Amino acid sequence: MNIAATIIQIILGISVVTLIFLQSPGDSESRSNILSTTSFQKRGWEKVTFVTTIVVSFIFIFSSLIQAML
């Protein structure tokens, strides 16, 4: 059981790192302008990657807690 939890932890860790690197940095110059009235929304694959990163991160944290209890 402990080996399976460790393997799951490694796979989730690699997945989180990969998803973070896949997220595009965006147009940092226009987003740093405080006076800009344009609102930015994530659309398409950018939104899917963002939501997937959050979900995998929560699963990673949950599996870390479970592994700590074993």
N, C-alpha and C positions, 0 to 999 in steps of 0.2 A: 504494500500500500504506500509506503514511504517513497519507494522508487517511482511509482506512478505519479505521485504528487509532485515530485521533483521534476520529472519529465514534462508534466503539464505546466509547471512554473517556468521552465526554460522556454517552452514553445510560446507561452503567453508573453514572456519578457521580450523575446525576439519580435513577436508580432507588434507589440506596443512601440518598440523602437522603429520598426519598419514603417508603421503607420504615421508616426510623428515625422519621419524624414520624407514621406510622400506628400505631406501637406505643403502646399505652395506658400511662400512667404507673402505673396500678394504685392500690390503696388504700395510700398512703404512710404513713398514720398507724399502721395495724395492722402493716405490715411493718417499721417502725422499732422496734417493741417487742422488745427482746432477750429478755425473759423469756417471750415467747409460745411455746407448744409447737405451734402450728398450722404445718403445712408447706404451702407454696404451690407449686402446679404450674401450668405453662402448659397450657391446654387449648384445643382448637378452633382458631379463627382466630388467636388470640394465639400459639399454638405454630407455626402455619404461617407467620405473619409473621416470627417470631423466627428460624426455621430458614432462611427465604428470605433474610432480611437477612444472615445469616452466609454463605450460599452466594454471594450476589451480591457481598458484600464480598471474598471470596476470589477470585472471578473478576475483580473490579476490580483487586486487587493483582497478580494474575497478568498481566492485560493491561497494567498499568503497567510491569511488568518487561520484557515483550516489546517494548513501545513504546520503552523506554529502550535496548534493544539494537539497534533499527533505525537 
